[in-house]
Amino acid sequence: MKNFVKKLSMCIAITGLVFSIGGLKETSAITMYGKISYMPDSMLGDIGHDGKAMTVNDAAVDISKFYSIPKGRAMIATNQSNGKSATVYKWTSGDFAKYGVVLDVFIPVFRDKLGGSTTARYISNGKVMY
């Protein structure tokens, strides 16, 4: 029995050493590239697909990604044309991947934080990480 305990202790010590040297690696961030569009401000306060009233920093992902991205997940949206970015939170979905759109945000984020033009309707060089 002493021998078993000694071997078990050695296994635990080696496992601890491996984790302390190599560390636990976080999962890599997922990155999507495509257009970033905007939702009308009239949708502020509406209940999103995840059951939360939408606020200015909330966003929609395409329905095809909806179930694989957790409720409230922070997402970093970047306008690669000017380098501006904003953190938004996934709380709803839309059907817009067929247009090349990867994220839908509210106008204040689109215009003021990402530097998008509402007359252009899209930020064509968008990047979204989560």
N, CA and C of each residue as an Amber inpcrd file, in Angstrom:
protein
   390
   0.8220000  -1.1850000   0.0000000   0.0000000   0.0000000   0.0000000
   0.8690000   1.2520000   0.0000000   1.9820000   1.2080000   0.7820000
   2.8790000   2.3580000   0.8220000   3.4440000   2.6430000  -0.5630000
   3.7560000   1.5850000  -1.2920000   4.3170000   1.7320000  -2.6310000
   3.2990000   2.4010000  -3.5700000   2.0270000   2.0090000  -3.4510000
   0.9710000   2.5880000  -4.2780000   0.8270000   4.0800000  -3.9920000
   0.7940000   4.4560000  -2.7160000   0.6660000   5.8530000  -2.3150000
   1.8610000   6.6520000  -2.8180000   3.0420000   6.0670000  -2.7510000
   4.2570000   6.7270000  -3.2120000   4.1720000   6.9870000  -4.7220000
   3.7190000   5.9700000  -5.4910000   3.5890000   6.1230000  -6.9420000
   2.5090000   7.1520000  -7.2880000   1.3980000   7.1140000  -6.5660000
   0.3220000   8.0710000  -6.8020000   0.8000000   9.4890000  -6.5120000
   1.5240000   9.6660000  -5.4240000   2.0670000  10.9820000  -5.0750000
   3.0160000  11.4730000  -6.1530000   3.8330000  10.5780000  -6.6970000
   4.7750000  10.9290000  -7.7480000   4.0240000  11.3560000  -9.0130000
   2.9560000  10.6380000  -9.3660000   2.1470000  10.9920000 -10.5440000
   1.5250000  12.3730000 -10.3800000   1.0020000  12.6400000  -9.2020000
   0.3920000  13.9420000  -8.9360000   1.4470000  15.0360000  -9.0140000
   2.6100000  14.8090000  -8.4640000   3.6900000  15.7970000  -8.4970000
   4.1300000  16.0710000  -9.9310000   4.2710000  15.0310000 -10.7370000
   4.6860000  15.2060000 -12.1330000   3.6120000  15.9630000 -12.9130000
   2.3480000  15.6160000 -12.6860000   1.2540000  16.3230000 -13.3610000
   1.2730000  17.8000000 -12.9930000   1.4520000  18.1030000 -11.7280000
   1.5370000  19.4920000 -11.2890000   2.7000000  20.2160000 -11.9260000
   3.8300000  19.5530000 -12.0480000   5.0090000  20.1450000 -12.6690000
   4.7540000  20.4420000 -14.1420000   4.1250000  19.5170000 -14.8390000
   3.8140000  19.7200000 -16.2600000   2.9230000  20.9420000 -16.4380000
   1.8760000  21.0700000 -15.6130000   0.9820000  22.2120000 -15.7390000
   1.6570000  23.5140000 -15.3370000   2.5510000  23.4740000 -14.3680000
   3.2130000  24.7100000 -13.9550000   4.2410000  25.1660000 -14.9780000
   4.8690000  24.2400000 -15.6810000   5.8420000  24.6160000 -16.7130000
   5.1220000  25.0580000 -17.9830000   4.1860000  24.2360000 -18.4590000
   3.4950000  24.5290000 -19.7100000   2.3250000  25.4640000 -19.5490000
   1.7430000  25.4750000 -18.3900000   0.5650000  26.2900000 -18.1500000
  -0.6520000  25.7300000 -18.8500000  -1.7960000  26.1690000 -18.4060000
  -3.0340000  25.7960000 -19.0750000  -3.2820000  26.8310000 -20.1550000
  -3.4880000  26.3960000 -21.3510000  -3.6910000  27.3160000 -22.4630000
  -5.1780000  27.6300000 -22.5990000  -5.4750000  28.9290000 -22.7890000
  -6.8520000  29.3170000 -23.0530000  -7.1830000  28.9160000 -24.4800000
  -8.4460000  28.7150000 -24.7370000  -8.8350000  28.4200000 -26.1020000
  -8.6010000  29.6570000 -26.9540000  -8.2610000  29.4510000 -28.1830000
  -7.9900000  30.5600000 -29.0840000  -9.2710000  31.3320000 -29.3640000
  -9.1000000  32.6270000 -29.5610000 -10.2450000  33.4520000 -29.9260000
 -10.6900000  33.0880000 -31.3320000 -11.9770000  33.1660000 -31.5550000
 -12.5230000  32.9230000 -32.8860000 -12.6260000  34.2670000 -33.5820000
 -12.2200000  34.3170000 -34.8270000 -12.2450000  35.5480000 -35.6070000
 -13.0970000  35.3490000 -36.8480000 -13.9680000  36.3180000 -37.1120000
 -14.7930000  36.3180000 -38.3210000 -14.4820000  37.5900000 -39.1000000
 -14.4430000  37.4780000 -40.4020000 -14.2020000  38.6240000 -41.2700000
 -15.3980000  38.8160000 -42.1850000 -15.7690000  40.0550000 -42.4180000
 -16.8860000  40.3530000 -43.3110000 -17.4210000  41.7400000 -43.0230000
 -18.6370000  41.9650000 -43.4360000 -19.2630000  43.2730000 -43.2510000
 -19.8390000  43.4030000 -41.8400000 -19.8220000  44.6380000 -41.3490000
 -20.5100000  44.9800000 -40.1020000 -21.6120000  45.9480000 -40.5070000
 -22.8310000  45.6230000 -40.1550000 -23.9670000  46.4780000 -40.4970000
 -24.5610000  47.0570000 -39.2160000 -25.6270000  47.8420000 -39.3770000
 -26.2360000  48.4380000 -38.1910000 -27.7380000  48.1940000 -38.1510000
 -28.2380000  48.1720000 -36.9120000 -29.6750000  48.0510000 -36.6540000
 -30.2160000  49.4470000 -36.3760000 -31.4690000  49.6980000 -36.6830000
 -32.0380000  51.0120000 -36.3640000 -32.1680000  51.1980000 -34.8540000
 -31.9830000  52.4350000 -34.4160000 -32.1000000  52.7370000 -32.9870000
 -33.4960000  52.4370000 -32.4430000 -34.4870000  52.3440000 -33.3220000
 -35.8480000  52.0230000 -32.8660000 -35.9140000  50.6340000 -32.2330000
 -34.8940000  49.8060000 -32.4700000 -34.8530000  48.4650000 -31.8720000
 -34.2710000  48.4720000 -30.4590000 -33.7240000  49.6090000 -30.0160000
 -33.2190000  49.7070000 -28.6420000 -34.3780000  49.4490000 -27.6820000
 -34.1680000  48.6020000 -26.7190000 -35.2070000  48.2520000 -25.7570000
 -36.0140000  47.0270000 -26.1510000 -35.9430000  46.6420000 -27.4360000
 -36.6250000  45.4130000 -27.8600000 -35.9770000  44.2140000 -27.1720000
 -36.7280000  43.1660000 -26.9900000 -36.1950000  41.9460000 -26.3890000
 -35.4930000  41.1450000 -27.4790000 -34.2070000  40.8840000 -27.2700000
 -33.4180000  40.1260000 -28.2370000 -33.7090000  38.6350000 -28.1690000
 -33.1700000  37.9080000 -29.1020000 -33.3660000  36.4570000 -29.2030000
 -32.9330000  35.7400000 -27.9170000 -31.9800000  36.3160000 -27.1870000
 -31.5140000  35.7150000 -25.9370000 -32.3410000  36.1430000 -24.7280000
 -33.4080000  36.9430000 -24.9440000 -34.3090000  37.2930000 -23.8530000
 -33.9450000  38.5330000 -23.0690000 -33.0250000  39.3530000 -23.5700000
 -32.6010000  40.5650000 -22.8680000 -33.0370000  41.7910000 -23.6650000
 -33.4330000  42.8470000 -22.9590000 -33.7480000  44.1060000 -23.6320000
 -32.4590000  44.6780000 -24.2250000 -32.5050000  45.0230000 -25.4980000
 -31.3090000  45.4720000 -26.2140000 -30.8920000  46.8800000 -25.7930000
 -29.5840000  47.0460000 -25.5820000 -28.9970000  48.3470000 -25.2750000
 -27.9900000  48.6910000 -26.3690000 -27.4840000  49.9020000 -26.3340000
 -26.6420000  50.4110000 -27.4190000 -25.3900000  49.5660000 -27.6810000
 -24.8550000  48.9040000 -26.6760000 -23.6390000  48.1000000 -26.8650000
 -23.9190000  46.6240000 -27.1360000 -25.1600000  46.3000000 -27.4340000
 -25.5140000  44.9230000 -27.7690000 -25.4550000  44.7310000 -29.2780000
 -25.3350000  43.4830000 -29.6940000 -25.1670000  43.1890000 -31.1160000
 -25.9010000  41.9130000 -31.4930000 -26.0480000  41.7400000 -32.8030000
 -26.6650000  40.5320000 -33.3480000 -25.6490000  39.7840000 -34.1910000
 -25.6710000  38.4690000 -34.0740000 -24.8690000  37.6040000 -34.9430000
 -25.8350000  36.8760000 -35.8680000 -25.3150000  36.3100000 -36.9450000
 -26.1750000  35.5620000 -37.8450000 -26.7430000  34.3480000 -37.1180000
 -27.9550000  33.9920000 -37.4740000 -28.6350000  32.8690000 -36.8220000
 -27.8170000  31.5810000 -36.9250000 -27.0060000  31.4570000 -37.9640000
 -26.1850000  30.2480000 -38.1180000 -25.1170000  30.1300000 -37.0340000
 -24.7490000  31.2400000 -36.4060000 -23.7450000  31.2520000 -35.3310000
 -24.3850000  31.3940000 -33.9510000 -25.6780000  31.6450000 -33.9160000
 -26.3530000  32.0110000 -32.6760000 -26.1410000  31.0200000 -31.5420000
 -26.3280000  29.7460000 -31.8100000 -26.2690000  28.7590000 -30.7350000
 -24.8490000  28.3930000 -30.3290000 -23.8680000  28.7080000 -31.1500000
 -22.4840000  28.3770000 -30.8020000 -21.7880000  29.5070000 -30.0450000
 -22.4220000  30.6640000 -29.9590000 -21.8470000  31.7950000 -29.2230000
 -22.7130000  32.0250000 -27.9840000 -22.1310000  31.9490000 -26.7910000
 -22.9200000  32.0910000 -25.5570000 -23.6110000  33.4520000 -25.4200000
 -24.7190000  33.4610000 -24.6990000 -25.4480000  34.6950000 -24.3960000
 -24.5140000  35.6990000 -23.7360000 -24.5930000  36.9440000 -24.1640000
 -23.8200000  38.0030000 -23.5300000 -22.3360000  37.9900000 -23.8220000
 -21.8790000  37.1420000 -24.7220000 -20.4470000  37.0360000 -25.0310000
 -19.9130000  38.3820000 -25.5170000 -18.8330000  38.8430000 -24.9170000
 -18.1600000  40.0570000 -25.3740000 -17.5020000  39.7690000 -26.7160000
 -17.6740000  40.6910000 -27.6430000 -17.1120000  40.5520000 -28.9780000
 -16.4190000  41.8600000 -29.3300000 -15.2410000  41.7630000 -29.8900000
 -14.5200000  42.9650000 -30.3050000 -14.7310000  43.1330000 -31.8000000
 -15.4290000  44.2130000 -32.1540000 -15.6860000  44.5370000 -33.5540000
 -14.6580000  45.5690000 -33.9910000 -14.0300000  45.3450000 -35.1370000
 -12.9980000  46.2530000 -35.6370000 -13.2890000  46.6460000 -37.0730000
 -13.1760000  47.9470000 -37.3350000 -13.2260000  48.4640000 -38.6980000
 -11.7770000  48.4640000 -39.1690000 -11.4050000  47.4930000 -39.9750000
 -10.0080000  47.3530000 -40.3880000  -9.5510000  48.4790000 -41.3130000
 -10.4840000  49.2380000 -41.8750000 -10.1160000  50.3470000 -42.7570000
  -9.5510000  51.5290000 -41.9860000 -10.0000000  51.7140000 -40.7180000
  -9.4950000  52.8460000 -39.9330000  -8.8970000  52.4240000 -38.5860000
  -8.9600000  51.1490000 -38.2640000  -8.3810000  50.6430000 -37.0180000
  -9.2380000  50.8460000 -35.7830000 -10.4190000  51.4530000 -35.9190000
 -11.2830000  51.6860000 -34.7590000 -11.9820000  50.3950000 -34.3580000
 -12.1550000  50.2320000 -33.0360000 -12.8280000  49.0290000 -32.5550000
 -13.7430000  49.3580000 -31.3810000 -14.6370000  48.4360000 -31.0980000
 -15.5790000  48.5870000 -29.9910000 -15.9120000  47.2050000 -29.4490000
 -16.1800000  47.1530000 -28.1580000 -16.6340000  45.9050000 -27.5530000
 -18.1530000  45.9350000 -27.4850000 -18.7640000  44.8970000 -28.0340000
 -20.2190000  44.7530000 -28.0080000 -20.5420000  43.3780000 -27.4340000
 -21.8070000  43.1560000 -27.1480000 -22.2140000  41.9210000 -26.4910000
 -23.3230000  41.2410000 -27.2880000 -23.1570000  39.9620000 -27.5220000
 -24.1080000  39.1940000 -28.3300000 -25.3660000  38.8970000 -27.5130000
 -26.4950000  39.4570000 -27.9730000 -27.7600000  39.2000000 -27.3000000
 -28.8970000  38.8700000 -28.2590000 -28.6330000  38.8870000 -29.5600000
 -29.7020000  38.5480000 -30.4940000 -29.1130000  38.0240000 -31.7910000
 -29.9830000  37.7540000 -32.7450000 -29.5260000  37.2030000 -34.0200000
 -30.3160000  37.8070000 -35.1700000 -29.8060000  37.5810000 -36.3610000
 -30.4760000  38.0310000 -37.5760000 -30.1790000  37.0430000 -38.6860000
 -30.7440000  37.3030000 -39.8340000 -30.5280000  36.4390000 -40.9970000
 -29.8060000  37.2650000 -42.0500000 -28.4960000  37.4260000 -41.8910000
 -27.7790000  38.3290000 -42.7850000 -26.4620000  37.8030000 -43.3300000
 -26.0970000  36.5800000 -43.0270000 -24.8410000  36.0230000 -43.5570000
 -24.8660000  35.9750000 -45.0800000 -26.0450000  35.8010000 -45.6580000
 -26.1550000  35.7380000 -47.1190000 -25.7210000  37.0430000 -47.7810000
 -25.6410000  38.1290000 -47.0050000 -25.1700000  39.4180000 -47.5150000
 -23.7070000  39.6700000 -47.1700000 -23.0690000  38.7030000 -46.5440000
 -21.6740000  38.8560000 -46.1460000 -21.4890000  39.5670000 -44.8180000
 -22.5830000  39.7510000 -44.0750000 -22.5420000  40.4550000 -42.7890000
 -22.2280000  39.4590000 -41.6760000 -21.2610000  39.8150000 -40.8270000
 -20.8920000  38.9550000 -39.7010000 -21.4060000  39.4860000 -38.3640000
 -21.7660000  40.7720000 -38.3140000 -22.2220000  41.3750000 -37.0620000
 -23.1160000  42.5590000 -37.3750000 -24.1300000  42.7500000 -36.5460000
 -25.0660000  43.8610000 -36.6600000 -25.0210000  44.6100000 -35.3340000
 -24.7030000  45.9010000 -35.3710000 -24.5830000  46.7130000 -34.1580000
 -25.5390000  47.8990000 -34.2490000 -25.6910000  48.6280000 -33.1610000
 -26.5310000  49.8190000 -33.1820000 -25.7610000  51.0090000 -33.7550000
 -26.5150000  51.9790000 -34.2840000 -25.9300000  53.1230000 -34.9850000
 -24.8690000  53.8580000 -34.1670000 -25.0650000  54.1570000 -32.8680000
 -24.0010000  54.8690000 -32.1440000 -22.6620000  54.1240000 -32.1420000
 -22.6940000  52.8190000 -32.0460000 -21.4510000  52.0370000 -32.1030000
 -20.9150000  52.0520000 -33.5280000 -21.7820000  51.8020000 -34.4920000
 -21.4050000  51.7620000 -35.9020000 -20.7430000  53.0750000 -36.3330000
 -21.4090000  54.1840000 -36.0430000 -20.9540000  55.4960000 -36.4980000
 -19.8730000  56.0880000 -35.5870000 -20.1370000  56.1360000 -34.2800000
 -19.2630000  56.8740000 -33.3660000 -18.0350000  56.0910000 -32.9170000
 -18.1670000  54.7970000 -32.7160000 -17.0240000  54.0110000 -32.2320000
 -16.2480000  53.3310000 -33.3520000 -16.9690000  52.8800000 -34.3890000
 -16.2850000  52.1770000 -35.4800000 -16.0120000  53.0780000 -36.6790000
 -16.5910000  54.2730000 -36.6840000 -16.3390000  55.2090000 -37.7780000
 -17.0320000  54.8410000 -39.0730000 -18.1330000  54.0990000 -38.9800000
 -18.8750000  53.7120000 -40.1760000 -19.7790000  54.8280000 -40.6600000
 -20.1280000  54.7770000 -41.9310000 -21.0230000  55.7570000 -42.5350000
 -22.3900000  55.1130000 -42.7360000 -23.4260000  55.7420000 -42.1760000
 -24.7650000  55.1700000 -42.3230000 -25.2500000  55.2510000 -43.7680000
 -24.7030000  56.1530000 -44.5650000 -25.0910000  56.1960000 -45.9790000
 -24.4750000  55.0260000 -46.7440000 -23.3220000  54.5450000 -46.2890000
 -22.6850000  53.3850000 -46.9290000 -23.3750000  52.0840000 -46.5100000
 -24.0580000  52.0990000 -45.3710000 -24.8200000  50.9670000 -44.8220000
 -23.9750000  49.8430000 -44.2340000 -22.7340000  49.7010000 -44.6320000
 -21.8790000  48.6250000 -44.1380000 -20.4740000  49.1380000 -43.8810000
 -19.7960000  48.4890000 -42.9660000 -18.3400000  48.5740000 -42.8810000
 -17.8930000  47.3280000 -43.6240000 -17.3100000  47.5120000 -44.7780000
 -17.0350000  46.3540000 -45.6410000 -15.8260000  45.5440000 -45.2060000
 -14.9370000  46.1540000 -44.4340000 -13.7040000  45.4770000 -44.0270000
 -13.7360000  45.2270000 -42.5180000 -14.7290000  44.4810000 -42.0560000
 -14.9170000  44.2530000 -40.6290000 -14.2370000  42.9960000 -40.1240000
 -13.9330000  43.0330000 -38.8440000 -13.3330000  41.8840000 -38.1600000
 -14.0150000  41.7750000 -36.8040000 -14.4030000  40.5720000 -36.4250000
 -15.0660000  40.3460000 -35.1420000 -14.3610000  39.2040000 -34.4360000
 -13.9200000  39.4610000 -33.2030000 -13.2570000  38.4270000 -32.3970000
 -14.0690000  38.1810000 -31.1360000 -14.1440000  36.9200000 -30.7610000
 -14.8260000  36.5660000 -29.5100000 -14.2110000  35.3320000 -28.9210000
